[in-house]
Amino acid sequence: MSLIDIVGGLIGRGGRWQDAVRAGAVFRRRNPNGVVETAKVLDVVPDPQGIAHVHYELEVAKHDRRILDDRRTLNLVSFHQAFGEPVET
Protein backbone atom coordinates (compact mmCIF):
# COMPACT_ATOMS: atom_id res chain seq x y z
CA MET A 1 0.00 0.00 0.00
CA SER A 2 1.42 3.34 -0.99
CA LEU A 3 1.34 6.56 1.01
CA ILE A 4 -1.08 7.94 -1.58
CA ASP A 5 -3.48 5.04 -0.86
CA ILE A 6 -3.23 5.67 2.87
CA VAL A 7 -3.76 9.41 2.62
CA GLY A 8 -6.56 8.86 0.11
CA GLY A 9 -8.23 6.56 2.59
CA LEU A 10 -8.02 9.17 5.29
CA ILE A 11 -9.97 11.60 3.15
CA GLY A 12 -12.58 9.04 2.21
CA ARG A 13 -11.39 7.38 -1.01
CA GLY A 14 -11.19 3.64 -0.52
CA GLY A 15 -9.77 3.63 3.01
CA ARG A 16 -11.70 0.86 4.74
CA TRP A 17 -8.78 -0.09 7.00
CA GLN A 18 -9.23 2.89 9.34
CA ASP A 19 -12.71 1.63 10.29
CA ALA A 20 -11.08 -1.56 11.60
CA VAL A 21 -8.79 0.41 13.95
CA ARG A 22 -11.14 0.85 16.90
CA ALA A 23 -11.20 0.11 20.63
CA GLY A 24 -10.81 -3.60 21.29
CA ALA A 25 -9.33 -4.46 17.87
CA VAL A 26 -6.11 -6.48 17.88
CA PHE A 27 -3.31 -6.26 15.31
CA ARG A 28 -0.07 -8.17 14.94
CA ARG A 29 3.34 -7.74 13.36
CA ARG A 30 5.83 -10.58 12.94
CA ASN A 31 9.53 -9.94 12.51
CA PRO A 32 11.90 -12.30 10.65
CA ASN A 33 13.82 -12.99 13.88
CA GLY A 34 10.78 -14.62 15.55
CA VAL A 35 9.57 -11.59 17.51
CA VAL A 36 5.80 -11.12 17.50
CA GLU A 37 4.35 -7.73 18.43
CA THR A 38 0.66 -7.65 19.31
CA ALA A 39 -1.20 -4.36 19.65
CA LYS A 40 -4.62 -4.13 21.34
CA VAL A 41 -6.32 -0.82 20.55
CA LEU A 42 -7.49 1.06 23.65
CA ASP A 43 -8.96 4.04 21.81
CA VAL A 44 -8.54 6.31 18.80
CA VAL A 45 -8.71 10.03 19.49
CA PRO A 46 -7.89 13.16 17.50
CA ASP A 47 -5.32 15.63 18.78
CA PRO A 48 -6.02 19.41 18.78
CA GLN A 49 -5.03 19.56 15.07
CA GLY A 50 -7.51 16.77 14.22
CA ILE A 51 -4.89 14.06 13.62
CA ALA A 52 -6.16 10.69 14.84
CA HIS A 53 -3.91 8.89 17.33
CA VAL A 54 -4.16 5.25 18.35
CA HIS A 55 -3.57 4.43 22.02
CA TYR A 56 -2.74 0.76 22.39
CA GLU A 57 -1.30 -1.94 24.63
CA LEU A 58 1.78 -3.55 23.14
CA GLU A 59 2.91 -7.07 23.91
CA VAL A 60 6.23 -8.24 22.51
CA ALA A 61 6.98 -11.96 22.58
CA LYS A 62 9.57 -14.33 21.17
CA HIS A 63 9.03 -18.08 21.06
CA ASP A 64 5.90 -17.70 23.23
CA ARG A 65 7.90 -15.89 25.93
CA ARG A 66 6.64 -12.40 26.77
CA ILE A 67 9.45 -9.86 26.59
CA LEU A 68 7.60 -6.55 27.01
CA ASP A 69 4.18 -5.20 27.98
CA ASP A 70 3.71 -1.47 27.45
CA ARG A 71 1.25 1.22 26.43
CA ARG A 72 2.06 3.25 23.32
CA THR A 73 0.60 5.89 21.00
CA LEU A 74 1.01 6.30 17.23
CA ASN A 75 -0.84 8.38 14.70
CA LEU A 76 -3.38 6.37 12.74
CA VAL A 77 -1.36 6.14 9.52
CA SER A 78 1.83 5.06 11.34
CA PHE A 79 -0.14 2.49 13.33
CA HIS A 80 -1.57 1.02 10.13
CA GLN A 81 1.87 0.89 8.51
CA ALA A 82 3.33 -0.84 11.57
CA PHE A 83 0.47 -3.20 12.41
CA GLY A 84 -1.32 -4.02 9.19
CA GLU A 85 -2.26 -7.59 10.15
CA PRO A 86 -5.59 -7.69 12.01
CA VAL A 87 -6.14 -10.59 14.41
CA GLU A 88 -9.52 -12.26 14.63
CA THR A 89 -10.85 -11.99 18.19
N, C-alpha and C positions, 0 to 999 in steps of 0.2 A: 504494500500500500504506500503510495507516495504522499508527500506532505500536502500536495494539492488535493488529493482525495480526502485527507483528514480535515483540512481547513474547509473544503467544500461541504463535508458532512456537518461541521459545526454551524454552517450557515444554512443548513437545511437541504442540501443536494446529495441525497444518497447516503447519509451518515447514520445508519441504523445502529452501529456499535455503541454510540453514546447512550442510547436508551437502555442498554444492557448494564451499564456502569451505574448501579444504584445500591442503596444500603442493603446489605445482606448478600450481595453477589460475591462470588469467589473466582479469582483468576490465578493462573499459574504460569511460571516461566521455568524452563529447564535449561541448565547450562551443560555444555559438553563434558565438564569435569564431574558430573553426577550431582551437582547442587540443584535442589528444587526450591524455588521461592514461591510461596503461596500468599496471595493478598486477599484479605476479606474486607470488602468495602464497608466502612462505618457510616459515611455520609458523603454527599457531593454538595458543596456550597460555593456560591460565587464570592469573589473578593470584592472590595469597593469599586474596582474597575470593571466588574462583571465577568472576570475570568473564572471559570469553574475549576475548583480544586477538589481532589479526591482525598479524603482522610481514610486511612486503611490500617489494618493490623497486618504486619508482615511476619511470616514464619519462614525461616531458612533451615533447610534440612539437607543432610547428605547421608545416603545409605540408611534411610529411616531413623537417623539420629538428629534430633533437633539441635541446631547450632545457635539460633537467635530468634527471639520474639521481641517485636518492637512495634511502635506506632509511627507511621510516616504520612507525609502529605506530598502529592505531586499535582501539577495541573492536569486537566483531563486528557489533553493530547499526549503529554509525556507518559501518563499512566497507561494509556492505550498502546503506545509504542513499546513500553516495557512489559506489560502484562496482557498480551493479545489473546491468550488462550483461556477462554472461560471454562469453568469447572461445573459440571452438573451437580446440583445440590439436592 
